[in-house]
Amino acid sequence: MELYRDIDLPEPHIRTIGQMRPVLAKAGCNASGPLYFMYRNLARTAEDREWLKANRIRFDYTVIPPMTLCGEFAKTKGHYHPAAPDGTGYPELYQVLSGRAEYLLQTPDASDVIVVLAGPGEAVLVPPGYGHVTINPADYELCMVNLVSEGFESEYAVYEEFHGAAYYHCTDGWKKNPRYPEVGELKIHNAPEFPEAGIVHGREIYDLIGGDALGYLNHPADYADLFRALK
């Protein structure tokens, strides 16, 4: 497992296959064991940790090993973000360290479904109002980091109700989840950059800590133009 450079990692939170079974393409899949590993609230220095705490931002690290679960590629459970106090949903910023990632973004009614492809060094901004699942479609480990407001708890209810996202990525292609009443056409594109927000491929998102470029994580309503550019 690749460690995130010079950060000492605590014991991970482990998502098991058993915990994931309700959101898998094959409901009766009998695979078992750990699926992915989450390291939360990380910082390189005491100064960075104080800045993150003062700004109510969390820096996390996640590892998804290569695996298929009864024909479906390994993935995260998927969650939505509630609205911030300003009335706009909280966003989230990811970056791939190694491996390949597919970020499956969807609105709660699944009318808009987007897969954003990202490789090493590339960043993905999840806009307000979109749930997201991260998929490892490769035969090697996916390591990624994220920056997110610590002012909310993840919401899993939609994914649990519909047994996963609007689409499953299986070894024989993308499969529409039949439990959704209606599903938008699947759109797939590469991760865009947003230099005005400090989101530039190859630049570590960790370097945004301590600056003034992460205000949108806690105050998304003030950054409407940025999020319009994502859609």
Secondary structure, DSSP 8 states (H G I E B T S, - for coil): ----TT------EEEEHHHHGGGSSSTT----SEEEEEE-S--SSHHHHHHHHHTTEEEEEEEE-S-EETTEE-B---BB--B-TTSSB--EEEEEEES-EEEEEE-TTSSSEEEEEE-TT-EEEE-TT-EEEEE--SSS-EEEEEEEESSS--B-HHHHHTTS-SEEEETTEEEE-TTSS----EEEEE---BGGGTB-TTS-GGGGTTSSS-GGGT-GGGGHHHHHTT-
